[in-house]
Amino acid sequence: MRRVAKTPVAPVDQGRLSICIAQTSEEIRAAQRLRHRVFAEEMQARLATSEVGLDADAFDPHCDHLLVRDDWTREVVGTYRILPGDRASRLGGFYSETEFHLGAVAALPGLVELGRACVHPAYRDGSVIRLLWAGLTRYLLGHRYEFVIGCASMRVEDARSVSAVHRELTRDHLSPAVWRVQPRVPFPLDAAPAESAVALPPLIKGYVRLGAYVCGDPGWDVDFGTADFFIMLPLARLKRRYAMRFARAA
């Protein structure tokens, strides 16, 4: 995989950032342009996109798109997409179901799926992701969802590192057996876990801090070059201190 030079990150004035749900097709396209920049140009993912320069798929029209914008430049610098369960039913399933057999999870009430999280490389000082999570908290609690699901990705630099992360997640954050899922394309976990400590990827670490479970072995997303863990957060487990902090920040 080709390496892309890292963009220097300077602290961002939080006051210049704002968050909203996309209301227009152009706002959605701005999110898709950012996703293309991060996934295709930076991560070298192979995207099956409908338009050059955009990361656009069949799920996008059915999703709400959470945006963080730099009010000085008007550029979208962070995004998440949100797929409520009722819309997924009309669509034929969640995006996660392209990677995992969901089993009993698919029948849970109040499901909502998060995905396509990304932040502009020049804004990765933590301010944008904190604002995204604040917006998500307000959205999820406001709509009274019960279970948040999604695929959390880990770049595959070394199979032993994936095995080490898998070992830590299943030791400390494994879901009850009834909520286990099966990857359609399992990531090969044959390699012995790395002997030295391996840090959890930041997004996965953030999810489990909130109280999320990992629901089994990772899948292998060959197009994105990632090991994907299926994550589920029962909102009843959302840590109160985080919920209050994020709600205040939104």
C-alpha positions as CSV (number, residue, x, y, z in Angstrom):
1,M,0.0,0.0,0.0
2,R,1.4,3.4,-1.0
3,R,2.3,5.7,1.8
4,V,0.8,9.2,1.8
5,A,2.7,12.0,3.5
6,K,1.0,13.1,6.7
7,T,-0.5,16.6,6.7
8,P,0.9,18.7,9.7
9,V,-1.8,19.1,12.3
10,A,-2.1,22.4,14.2
11,P,-4.5,23.0,17.1
12,V,-7.9,24.1,15.8
13,D,-9.9,26.9,17.4
14,Q,-13.0,25.0,18.4
15,G,-15.1,28.1,18.0
16,R,-14.6,28.0,14.2
17,L,-16.2,24.6,14.0
18,S,-20.0,23.9,13.6
19,I,-22.0,20.7,13.3
20,C,-25.2,19.9,11.5
21,I,-27.1,17.2,9.6
22,A,-26.8,17.7,5.8
23,Q,-29.9,19.3,4.4
24,T,-29.0,19.6,0.7
25,S,-27.5,17.4,-2.0
26,E,-24.5,19.7,-2.2
27,E,-23.8,19.2,1.5
28,I,-24.0,15.4,1.1
29,R,-21.6,15.7,-1.9
30,A,-19.2,17.7,0.3
31,A,-19.2,14.8,2.8
32,Q,-18.6,12.4,-0.1
33,R,-15.7,14.4,-1.4
34,L,-14.1,14.3,2.1
35,R,-14.6,10.6,2.3
36,H,-13.0,10.1,-1.1
37,R,-10.0,12.2,0.0
38,V,-9.5,10.1,3.1
39,F,-10.5,6.6,1.9
40,A,-9.3,6.6,-1.8
41,E,-6.5,9.1,-1.8
42,E,-5.0,8.6,1.6
43,M,-5.9,5.0,2.4
44,Q,-5.8,3.9,-1.2
45,A,-9.1,2.0,-0.9
46,R,-10.7,0.7,-4.0
47,L,-14.1,2.5,-4.1
48,A,-17.0,1.4,-6.3
49,T,-18.2,5.0,-6.7
50,S,-20.8,6.4,-9.0
51,E,-18.9,9.6,-9.7
52,V,-15.2,10.5,-9.9
53,G,-13.9,12.2,-6.8
54,L,-16.8,11.1,-4.6
55,D,-17.2,8.2,-2.3
56,A,-20.9,7.5,-3.1
57,D,-22.8,4.3,-2.8
58,A,-26.4,3.0,-2.8
59,F,-26.7,3.5,1.0
60,D,-26.0,7.2,1.0
61,P,-29.5,8.4,-0.2
62,H,-31.1,6.6,2.8
63,C,-28.7,8.0,5.4
64,D,-28.5,11.1,7.5
65,H,-25.1,12.7,7.1
66,L,-23.5,14.4,10.1
67,L,-21.1,17.2,9.1
68,V,-18.5,19.2,10.9
69,R,-17.7,22.4,9.0
70,D,-14.9,24.9,9.3
71,D,-16.9,28.1,9.4
72,W,-13.8,30.1,8.3
73,T,-13.3,28.2,5.1
74,R,-16.8,26.6,4.8
75,E,-15.1,23.3,4.1
76,V,-16.6,20.0,5.5
77,V,-13.8,18.6,7.7
78,G,-15.5,15.7,9.4
79,T,-18.4,13.4,8.8
80,Y,-20.4,10.3,9.9
81,R,-23.3,8.7,8.1
82,I,-26.2,7.4,10.1
83,L,-28.6,4.7,8.8
84,P,-31.8,4.2,11.0
85,G,-33.2,0.7,11.1
86,D,-36.5,1.4,9.5
87,R,-34.7,2.8,6.4
88,A,-32.3,-0.1,6.3
89,S,-35.4,-2.5,6.3
90,R,-36.8,-0.7,3.2
91,L,-33.3,-0.7,1.6
92,G,-32.8,-4.4,2.2
93,G,-30.3,-4.3,5.1
94,F,-27.6,-2.4,6.8
95,Y,-24.1,-1.8,5.2
96,S,-22.7,-4.0,8.0
97,E,-24.6,-6.9,6.5
98,T,-22.4,-6.7,3.4
99,E,-19.5,-7.8,5.8
100,F,-21.2,-9.8,8.5
101,H,-24.0,-12.2,9.1
102,L,-25.8,-10.4,11.9
103,G,-27.9,-13.2,13.3
104,A,-30.0,-12.2,16.3
105,V,-28.6,-8.6,16.2
106,A,-30.7,-7.8,13.1
107,A,-33.9,-8.4,15.1
108,L,-33.1,-6.1,17.9
109,P,-35.4,-3.1,18.4
110,G,-34.3,0.5,17.9
111,L,-31.3,-0.3,15.7
112,V,-29.2,2.5,14.1
113,E,-26.0,2.1,12.1
114,L,-23.0,4.4,12.1
115,G,-20.4,4.4,9.3
116,R,-18.0,6.2,7.0
117,A,-16.4,8.2,9.8
118,C,-13.6,10.3,8.7
119,V,-11.8,13.6,9.5
120,H,-9.8,15.8,7.2
121,P,-6.0,15.1,7.8
122,A,-5.3,18.7,8.8
123,Y,-7.9,18.6,11.6
124,R,-6.9,15.5,13.5
125,D,-6.1,17.2,16.8
126,G,-9.2,15.6,18.4
127,S,-11.5,18.6,18.2
128,V,-13.5,17.4,15.2
129,I,-14.0,13.9,16.4
130,R,-15.1,15.2,19.8
131,L,-17.7,17.4,18.0
132,L,-18.8,14.5,15.8
133,W,-19.4,12.4,18.9
134,A,-21.2,15.2,20.6
135,G,-23.5,15.5,17.6
136,L,-24.1,11.8,17.5
137,T,-25.0,11.7,21.2
138,R,-27.6,14.3,20.7
139,Y,-29.0,12.6,17.6
140,L,-29.1,9.2,19.1
141,L,-30.7,10.2,22.4
142,G,-33.1,12.6,20.7
143,H,-34.4,9.8,18.4
144,R,-34.5,7.3,21.3
145,Y,-32.5,4.6,19.6
146,E,-31.6,1.6,21.7
147,F,-28.7,-0.1,19.9
148,V,-25.9,1.4,17.8
149,I,-24.1,-0.9,15.4
150,G,-21.3,-0.5,12.8
151,C,-18.0,-1.7,11.4
152,A,-14.9,-0.3,13.1
153,S,-11.8,-0.6,10.9
154,M,-8.2,-1.2,11.6
155,R,-5.5,-0.7,9.0
156,V,-3.7,-3.9,8.2
157,E,0.0,-3.2,8.6
158,D,0.8,-6.4,10.3
159,A,-1.4,-9.5,10.9
160,R,0.1,-10.0,14.3
161,S,-1.1,-6.5,15.4
162,V,-4.6,-7.4,14.3
163,S,-4.4,-10.6,16.3
164,A,-3.2,-8.6,19.4
165,V,-6.1,-6.1,19.1
166,H,-8.5,-9.0,18.6
167,R,-7.2,-10.7,21.7
168,E,-7.6,-7.5,23.8
169,L,-11.1,-6.8,22.5
170,T,-12.4,-10.3,23.0
171,R,-10.8,-10.5,26.5
172,D,-12.2,-7.2,27.8
173,H,-15.1,-6.1,25.6
174,L,-16.7,-9.3,24.1
175,S,-20.5,-9.2,23.7
176,P,-22.8,-11.7,25.2
177,A,-23.0,-14.9,23.1
178,V,-26.5,-14.1,21.7
179,W,-25.1,-11.0,20.0
180,R,-22.2,-12.6,18.2
181,V,-21.9,-12.1,14.5
182,Q,-20.0,-14.0,11.7
183,P,-17.8,-12.3,9.2
184,R,-18.6,-13.1,5.5
185,V,-14.8,-12.9,4.7
186,P,-13.0,-13.7,8.0
187,F,-9.7,-11.9,8.6
188,P,-7.0,-14.6,9.0
189,L,-6.0,-14.7,12.6
190,D,-3.4,-17.4,12.2
191,A,-0.5,-15.2,13.1
192,A,0.5,-15.2,16.8
193,P,-0.4,-11.9,18.5
194,A,2.4,-9.4,18.7
195,E,4.4,-9.9,21.9
196,S,4.6,-6.2,22.7
197,A,1.6,-4.1,23.6
198,V,-0.4,-2.9,20.6
199,A,-2.5,0.2,21.0
200,L,-6.2,0.0,20.1
201,P,-7.0,2.1,17.0
202,P,-8.3,5.5,18.2
203,L,-11.9,5.0,17.0
204,I,-12.2,1.5,18.4
205,K,-10.7,2.7,21.7
206,G,-13.3,5.5,21.8
207,Y,-16.2,3.1,21.2
208,V,-15.2,0.7,23.9
209,R,-14.7,3.6,26.4
210,L,-18.3,4.5,25.8
211,G,-19.4,1.0,26.7
212,A,-19.5,-0.8,23.3
213,Y,-19.0,-4.5,22.7
214,V,-17.1,-6.2,20.0
215,C,-19.3,-9.0,18.6
216,G,-16.7,-11.6,17.5
217,D,-13.9,-12.1,15.0
218,P,-13.0,-9.4,12.5
219,G,-13.9,-9.4,8.8
220,W,-11.5,-8.6,6.1
221,D,-12.4,-5.7,3.9
222,V,-10.1,-6.3,0.9
223,D,-11.2,-3.2,-1.0
224,F,-10.3,-0.9,2.0
225,G,-7.3,-3.0,3.2
226,T,-8.7,-3.1,6.7
227,A,-9.7,-5.6,9.4
228,D,-13.2,-4.7,10.4
229,F,-14.7,-5.4,13.9
230,F,-18.4,-5.4,14.3
231,I,-19.2,-3.0,17.2
232,M,-22.4,-2.7,19.1
233,L,-23.3,-0.1,21.8
234,P,-26.5,-0.7,23.7
235,L,-27.3,2.9,24.6
236,A,-28.3,1.7,28.1
237,R,-24.5,1.1,28.5
238,L,-23.4,4.6,27.3
239,K,-21.3,5.9,30.0
240,R,-23.2,8.7,31.7
241,R,-20.2,11.0,32.1
242,Y,-19.4,10.8,28.4
243,A,-23.1,11.3,27.4
244,M,-23.3,14.5,29.5
245,R,-20.0,15.8,28.2
246,F,-20.9,15.2,24.5
247,A,-24.4,16.6,24.9
248,R,-23.1,19.8,26.4
249,A,-20.6,20.2,23.5
250,A,-23.1,19.7,20.7
